[in-house]
């Protein structure tokens, strides 16, 4: 039994991270401390007030644990990692998990390529970005490849030079074909250097060159080529125009400002690279009453830079934040070069911060209604369903469906919704193994048994290896199971849960004569549901998603079975022999009518294999 007062006395006077758990053992808050003893004790002192949010959090603490570190910096790093992993309820959290695109130039290759990337790896490549628009990155890469005729293939050069024919890009004059040796490594490297200058923002030389080529082509009456250069020149001008807002110091920096009200906050960030504003983005932040703007900013900085692979030399904020020196040390360690956090007071930098703040305020006012509508569709809808069923709280829901055509290729689907939103990474599909024919009840019994048996086995293995359950793909069980049907489907699910010794609420979605949901079947009774409510609309979306996922999988299996060759059913005839037979005889009819000697004459065949093919087609053993 955990005794909070007793464990408070045992707290060490050392830096570290503390984790607060509620009665369900869920982590509800994570914090760092210079002294664990002093910081954690403060939460339980009546005279200490940290606002409504922290008071509510303390009321829900059932136990706490802590991890001692050697320094406050180590505590900061660990805190960021744990918050990102567990996303506790009472921590200030980003609502958005975003990854930004980069342009990657593979300088480690003899003939470098310009590629799209969402990861910043420690390799020999050069990276440009991050950018806020994936579409703009793809357009830029396409333009660079057109102008400088760089390769887009993944051939190993110079090893594979001449191994294959030149691709279509060469024939439409968009690649210089280094794969054929049509351009030397030195000439290609010069083109790559020009591309790097272009990506660095030096558009002048290429614009001048394209204009010259356009005029020369026009003078020589090659109007199609002149139009091609004109279009490329216009594309370069558009990209240059997008980056016209500059800062004379030419440095990389992020400019961060925010706007907030009682319940919501928006943080705006401008990305400045080589002195140019290349993009901006905004983040909605979950905040509590009485939370100060500097608290929101410091939590944003920790969470954002623990997840983004690129950290600029300078970060500009609208106001001072706690632990600024510690954060600079942490960011410098991550970047491996000096990072400075500044609060500009005058000049252009201050105006840029003010501009970011104005944009944040604009997004907050415009999106507030949108956010409320979205929460109504998701979290509000889940609360409505929980209220209908008399459940205290629902976080995760799983729904199942079976798809087949007259029992052919029966498959099952499992879709997962968390907090009213689909969690597609947890979707699963099942190809039925034990059921033949159109028996939906038996099919559902197999799917549910496999799903929960696998989850229990996986949890047991992780426990034996002393690893957290979150590492398993099936270990997270739902708070509510939704069955696409009434009493029959619900009883099948309850039977499976009883066989496995599990206790999970099961709800059926009862349909009317027009196959529309009219109510919920729960605890042996039908509960009517408001067809105009958000709860009903969420259930409909979940039903449709389970159907879609099952039908999509079933369709893919049918497609694969339709391209199945009858030759695949002959013992000893593999892909190589099948190809040789089709190449030699051109059709199944000609193979069927061939003699053993004709079959044996095919390059990859022998007499034994030829006899098998002949017997298959001529002794009534052919399979439909």
Buried (B, 14 or more C-beta within 10 A) or exposed (E): EEEEEEBBEEBEEBBBBBBBBBEEEBBBBBBBBBBBBEBBBBBEEEEEEBBEBBEBBBEBBBBBEBBEBEBBBBBBBBBBEBBBEBBBBBBBBBEEEEEBBBBBBBBEBBBBBBBBBBEBEEEEBBBBBBBBBEEBBEBBBBBBBBBBBBBBBEBEBEEEBEEEEBBEBBEEEBBBBBBBEBBEEEEBBEBBEBBBBBBEBEBEEBBEBBBEBBEEBBEEEEEEBBEBBBBBBEBBEEBBEBBEEEBEEEEBBBBBBBBBEEEBBBBBBBBBBBBBBBBBBBBBBBBBEBBBBBBBBBBBBBBBBBEBBBBBBBBBBBEEBEBBEBBBBBBBEBBEEEBEBBBBEEEEBBEBBBBBBEBBBBBBEEBBEEBEEBBBBBBBBBBBBBEBBEBEEBBBBBBBBBBBEEBEBBBBBBBBBBBBBBBEEBBBBBEBEEBEEBBBBBBBBBBBBBBBBBBBEBBEEBEEEEEEEEEBEBBBBBBBBBBBBBBEBBBBBBBBBEEBEBEBBBBBBBBEEEEEBBBBBBEEEBBEBEEEBBBBBBBBBBBEBBBBBBBEBBEEBEEEEEEEEBBEEBEEBEEEBBEBBBEBBEEBEEBBEBEBEBBBEBEBBEEEBBBBBBEBBEEEEEEE
